[in-house]
Amino acid sequence: MKYIVTFALTLLSASAFAQGCAVNSLGQVICAQPGGGAAVNSIGQVKTGPGQCVTNSIGQVMCSAVPGGGAAVNSLGQAVCAGGCVNGH
């Protein structure tokens, strides 16, 4: 049982790392501030923001305006974010 809990915690921490960091076109890992997100735009640049970030249908990175807030792309390719969306920087 101890091994299962340890494995689950490892997966959770890896998932949190993956959402806050992304790899650019040069292979460099870029990370956001704690609670923030990162995503890659259409030309391979990593953009970060206060919350989770997504890439919309035209290649722009949009991020939740709320630290730790969620973001997703809807069926029209538009970013939808908790607390509103801001451009990644």
C-alpha positions in Angstrom: 0.0 0.0 0.0 2.9 2.4 0.8 4.3 1.9 -2.7 0.9 2.7 -4.3 0.6 6.0 -2.3 4.2 7.0 -3.2 3.6 6.2 -6.9 0.3 8.3 -6.9 2.1 11.2 -5.2 4.9 11.0 -7.8 2.3 11.1 -10.7 0.5 14.1 -9.1 3.7 16.1 -8.7 4.8 15.3 -12.3 1.4 16.4 -13.5 1.7 19.7 -11.7 5.2 20.3 -13.1 4.0 19.6 -16.6 1.3 22.2 -16.4 3.6 24.9 -15.2 6.4 24.2 -17.7 6.8 23.7 -21.4 9.6 23.0 -23.9 10.3 25.6 -26.6 11.5 24.9 -30.1 15.1 24.9 -29.0 14.5 22.2 -26.4 14.7 24.5 -23.4 12.3 24.0 -20.5 10.6 27.2 -19.5 8.5 27.4 -16.3 6.0 29.8 -15.0 5.8 31.3 -11.5 4.3 29.0 -8.8 0.6 28.5 -9.6 1.1 29.7 -13.2 0.9 27.9 -16.5 2.9 27.6 -19.7 2.1 26.6 -23.3 3.8 26.8 -26.6 2.6 29.2 -29.3 2.5 28.6 -33.1 6.1 29.5 -33.6 7.5 27.4 -30.8 7.9 30.1 -28.1 6.8 29.3 -24.6 4.4 31.8 -23.1 3.5 31.8 -19.4 0.7 33.3 -17.3 -0.8 33.5 -13.9 -3.0 30.4 -14.3 -3.2 27.4 -16.6 -2.4 28.2 -20.3 -3.7 26.8 -23.5 -3.0 27.4 -27.2 -6.0 28.5 -29.2 -6.8 27.6 -32.8 -4.7 30.4 -34.2 -1.7 29.6 -32.2 -1.9 32.2 -29.5 -1.3 31.3 -25.9 -4.1 32.3 -23.5 -3.9 31.9 -19.8 -6.3 32.1 -16.8 -6.1 35.5 -15.1 -6.4 33.7 -11.8 -3.3 32.0 -10.2 -4.0 28.3 -10.3 -7.1 28.9 -12.5 -8.0 26.5 -15.2 -8.1 27.0 -19.0 -9.4 24.9 -21.9 -10.0 25.3 -25.6 -13.7 25.0 -26.7 -15.1 23.3 -29.8 -14.6 26.6 -31.7 -10.9 26.7 -30.9 -11.4 29.6 -28.4 -9.7 29.7 -25.0 -12.1 29.7 -22.0 -10.5 30.5 -18.7 -11.4 30.7 -15.0 -11.5 34.4 -14.1 -11.1 35.4 -17.7 -8.3 35.0 -20.2 -5.1 37.0 -20.6 -2.4 36.7 -23.3 0.6 34.7 -22.3 3.8 36.6 -22.0 
